Amino acid sequence: MKKLFTTLAVTTLLSATVPLAHASSLEELQQQVDDLNKQMQTMKEKEETKATEPKAEDGYLKKTWDRTRIGGYGELDYLFRKENGNGNGGNTFEPRRMVLYVNSGLADWLTLNTELEWEHGGVPDGGPDGGVSVEQAFLDFKLTRAFNVKAGVMLVPVGAVNLYHEPTNYNSTTRPQLDQIIIPSTWQEMGAGIHGQLGDRVDYQLLAMTGLDGSQFSAENGIREGRQNFGKDSNRNQSITGRVELRPFTNLYTNISFYTGNSAPSGKPAAYTTVAAFDGKYRIGDFDIMGEYARVYQDNPVALGVTDIGHNMSGYWVEGAYHVLPKSLKQGKLSEADAVLFTRYSAFNTQDGGAMDPSLVSGRFDRTYTTFGIAFKPVPTMVVKADYQIYSDHRSAGEIPLDNDKFQVTLGFVF
């Protein structure tokens, strides 16, 4: 635009030299100069207006971009498993997961939320869970603060971790084992429901979702393999799940959540699976105290055709953490830094009360984990974690343990 304006100005000045040369008086000369200035100002304003005038397609793209947020998170691991006779010992580097989410406001009251996950490198031979999956894809209809509607692929709102599973939200290198076996995080299903805020201290969700496939339950993996992952629906029944988040006073955060639905395949008698969970976190100065309890009740396990489980699975974990980074170090690049030392004890039993086939009852399904380590955040969106985990169970002599002691270092980030 500057080159065009300069060219026009020079041309105009040259064309004005003849009348300027014949000006008979100073007043006429001044008048011609003023006219020339006006012409130049008019041309400048036209060029500026043309340059800043948005094209129709540019306006739509800019509006869409302004309403869209791109983010995600990832975890990169180094893992050493101590050999204990189950063949799972050894060292490995692992790209555990990479997640991309895109959220876009389709209108002031309507938002599209999507989350796509690559696990173990995103290929099937990257491990038993390797692959790419849609973790979330739902529309959120924002009606009022107390009452909103959402529908699509959503996270099941049960437990302490499933909704808040990003690596910066928990101290250990992996999610608590309870939240992998008893509550199968990450757990997502297709459905619809309502949610909202009741005042400043209560949030709620109530959803109808696709149910679990109970024929895939087991004493080893709990209800984890019962997630159907959208490829099928073992029956036509839907589940109901809900959550109430309570913040009764400052620094105390609690949740009560549940899930219930028929897990039996079509053509079989109903077999309802109910999951109930309670979790909480309280901070006192530099100390954090947190924990979770969860219980699974299966009213008719015989209908599932699974003989190594019974009516109940249950477990809990408790954790204490201390923020150790001195305030004197929180300056410059580390002004938002944090470092946490923590210890967690977890216990759960997937054969709580026995199994349909008593001969399959084993103490190795009654497991405990003691984990201690450190999590360092140079900034709130990135964490380096290192911990050691001690595994134990109540197996009889000669039985093969399900897990190993392990040391792990994780680099986690969100963006």
N, C-alpha and C positions, 0 to 999 in steps of 0.2 A: 504493500500500500504506500510505503514511503517513497519508493521509486516512481510510482505513478503520480503521486502528489507533486514531487519535484519536477517531473516532466511537464505536467500541466502548468505549474507555476512559471517555469522558464518560458514556455510557449506563450503564455498570457503576457508576460513582461515584454517579450520581443514584439508581439503584435501591438503593444501599447506604445512602442517607441515613436512611431510616426505621429500619432496625435499629440504626444508629449512634445515633440520637436516643434510643432506648429502652435503650441499654446501661446496665446497673446498676452497672458497676464499670470501673475503668481496665484491669483484666486482660481483661475481655470486649471492651472497645474495641480493645485491642492485638491480640487474637486475630482480630477481624474485619478489621482493617487488614492483617494478615499473610495472611489468606485472600484478600483482594482483590488483594494483590500477586502471589500465586501464580496467580490467574486471569488477571491481565494478562500475566504472563510466559508462561503456556501459550498464550494467544491470539497473542502475538508470535511464538513459536516456530512455531506452525502456519502463520502467514502467510509467514514467511521460508522455510519448507520448501516451501510451495506455489509461491512465486515462483521459487525456484532449481531446482525439479524440471524437467528437460528433457523436452520433448515428443519422441515417437518420431521424428517427421519432422525436428525441429530437430537431434536427435543425429546423424542420417544426413547432413544437409547440412553440419553443422559438421565431421564426420569427413572428408567428401569435400573440403571447402574446405581443411582443415589439411594434406591430402596433395597439394594442387594448387599448382603454381607457374606464374605467368604472367610472361612476359618477351618480349624481342624485341630488334630493332635496326633502324637506319635510316641512310640516306645521302642527303644533299641536296647538289647540286653546282652550281657555276658553272664553265662550260667555255668556253675560247677556243681555237679551232683556227686555226692559221696557214694561209692559203690557199697551196696548192702545185700547183694545176692539176687536182686530182681532184674538185673541186666540193663538198668537205666542210668548207671553212673557215667561220668565223663564230663568233658568241657564242650561248650558250644557258644558261638555268637549267633544271635537271632534277631532279625527285624520283626519283632512281635506283632506290631500293628502300625498302620498308617491310616488316618481317617481324614476325610475331607467333607466339610459341610457347607452348604449354601442355603442361606435364608433370604427370602425376598418378600417384600411387602407388595402384594398385589393390589391392595387398597389400604386406606387408613385403618380399616377394621378387619383385614384379611391378610394372613401371612402364610407363605409356603415354607416349610422347614424340611430340609433333606440332609441325610448323612450317609456317606458311602465309605465302607471299610475294606481295606486290604490287610489280611492277616497272614503272618508267616511268609511274607514276600508276595502274597496274592496269587500263588499257584497251588494246585492240588497236591503236588509232590513236596510242598514246603512243610508238610506235617499233616496230622489228622484233621486239623482245623484250617488248613491253608485254603485260600480262595478269596473271592470278592463277594460282598453281600451288602444289601441295602439295610442299613441299621435303622434309619428313620426316613419317612416321607409322608408328611401329613399336613393338612390344612388346619389352621387355627382361626376360628371365627371369634373375634374380640367384640363382645356385645356390651358387657358391663364389667366392672371390677369383680363383682361377686358371681357372675354367671357367664361362662363362655363355652363354646363348643369346639371340639377338634375331632378329626377323622383321618384315618390312613394307617400307615405303619408307624407304630409308636412303641416306646419303652414301657414295659410293664412296671407300674409304680410301686414295687415291693422291695423292701429292704433298705439298707444304708448306702449301698454302692450303685445299684443298677441305674438310677437316674443321674448319679454324679460319678461316673466311672473314668473321667479323665485322670491321667497320672499325677497331676498336681493336686488332686483332691484327697489322696490318702498317702500315708507315709511309707508303706512297704513297697518293695519292688513289684510285687504282684498283688492282685486283689485278695482279700481274705478268703481262705478255702471254703468257709461257710457260704460265701457269696459266689461260689462256683459250683458247689454240689447241692446244697439245700435250697439256695436261691440261685438259679443258673445264669448269673450275669455274664455277658450282656444278654438280656432277655427281652426280645421285641416280638410283637404280634400285630396283626391287622385288626382294627376295630374303630370304635367311635365312643364319644362320651362327653362329659362336662367337667369343667374345672373353674376355679376362681379363688379369690381372697375374701375372707370374712374378717374385716377389720385389719389391723396391722400385725396380728400375731397368729393367724390361722390361715393356712392354705389347704385346699382339698382337690382331689381328683376322683372321679367315678366313671369307669369305662366298661364297655362290653367288648370282648376280644375273642379271637380264635383260641381254642383250648390246647391242652397238651396231649401228646400221644403216650398214654400210660404203658403201652406195651414195650416202650423203650426205657422204662425206669429200671434201675438196678441198684444193688447194694453198693457196688463200687462207685458208680457215678451219680447216685441219687436220682433226682428228676432232670438232670442236665440234658440228657439225650432225648428227652421228651419234647423239646422245642421242635416245632414243625417247619420253621423257616420258609413258609409260604409255598413250598413245593407240593403240599398235599394238606388235606384236612381229614383226619382219621374218623371223624364223626360230624354230624350236622349241628351239634350243640355248641353254644358259645359260653364263654366264662365271664365272670364278673370280677373286677378287681378295683380296689380303691385305696386311698391314702389320705391321711390327715397329718399335716405338719404343724406342730405346735411350738411356739416360742413364748413360754409363759413369763420369762423375764430375761434381762440382758445376760448374754453369754451362755444361755441354755437353749439347746436345739433338740427337739424330739420328734419322732415319727411313729405312727401306728399305721400298718398297712396289711392288706389281705388279698388273697386270690382264691377263687373257688370255681370249679367247673368239672364236667364229666370228662374223664380221660380214657374211657373204654372205647374200643373200636366199634364201628357201626355193626349192629346185629348182636352185640353182647349186652348183658345187663349193665345198667349204669354203675359207674365206679367214680364217685366224686373225689377229687383231690382238692384239699384246702390247705393253703399256706398262710400262716399268720406270723407277723414279724413286728418287733419293737426295737428301735434304736435311739440313741441319744448321744449328745456331746456337750460337755461343760468345760469352760475355761476359767481357771483361777490364776490370775497373774500370768506367769510364763508356763503354767502347767495346763495340759489338756487331759481330760478323762473322757473316754468314749467306749461304747460297747453296743452289742447287738444280740438279740435272741430271736431264733426262728424255729418254727415247728411245722411239719408237714403231716397232715392226717389223711389217710386213704381209707374210705369207708368200706370198700369192697375190693381188696387187692386180688382176690381170686379171679375176678372178671378180666383182669389185665393179662393173665397168663404168665405172670412173673412170679417165680416161687422163692426167690432169695430176699424178698422184702416183706414187711408186714404192714400193720396199720400206721405206724409212726416212724418219722425221722425227726431228729431235733438236734440243736446245737447252739453254741454261743461263742462270742469272743469279747474280751475286755482289753483295753489298751491304755497305757499311760505314756505321755510324751512331754518333753521339756524343751523349750525354746532356749538354746544355749548361746546364740550369737550375741556378743556384747554390743550395747548401743554405740560404743566408741568406734566400732568397725562399720557401722551403718552410715557411710558417707561416700560421696563421689559415686562411682559405678555401683557400689554396694548399698546405696541409700535405701533400697527396698528389699534387701537380702534377708534371708531367714535360714536358720539351721536347727533341726529338730532331732534329738535323741529319743528313741521310742522302744517300748517292749510290748508285745502282744501275746496273749495266751488264748488259744482257740481249741475248742473241743466239740465234736459232733459225732453222732451215731446214726447211720442209715438203717440199722436194724434195731432201733429202739423198741423194746418189747417183743423181739423175735421176728420170725419170718414164716411164710406159709408152709415152707418145708423146713422143719426143725433141724434136719441134718445139714442144712446150708448155713446155719447160724455160726458166725465166726467173730472172734474178738478183733480181727484185723479191720473190720468195718467200724469199730469204735476208735476213732482217731483223735490225736491231739497234735497241735503245732505250737511251738514256742519260737517267736521271731523277735530278734532285736537288731537294731541298726541305726543308721543316720540318713536324713534327707536334707540336702542343702539346696536352697533356691537362691541363686545370685540375683534373679529377678522373679516376680510372681508367676511368669509364664514358662519357666524352665526349671527343671529339678534334676539333680544327680542323687541317686539313692544307692545305698549299699547295705545289705543285711545278710544275716545268717539265720537259717531256719532249722530247728531241731524237730524231727518227726518221731512220733511214737504211736503205738497202738497196743491193743490187748490180745494180740494173736497168740496162738498156742505154738509150742516148739515145732519147728519144721514147716510152718506156714510162711508163704512168701509175702513180704510187706508190700503195700500198695504204693508207697512213696519213699523219698530219700531225704536225708539231711542235705541242705544245699546252701551255697553261697552265691549271691547274685548282685550284679551292678546294673543299674538301669539309667539310661538317659531319657528323660521324658520332657515333652514340650507341648504347649498349646499356642495357637495363633489365631 
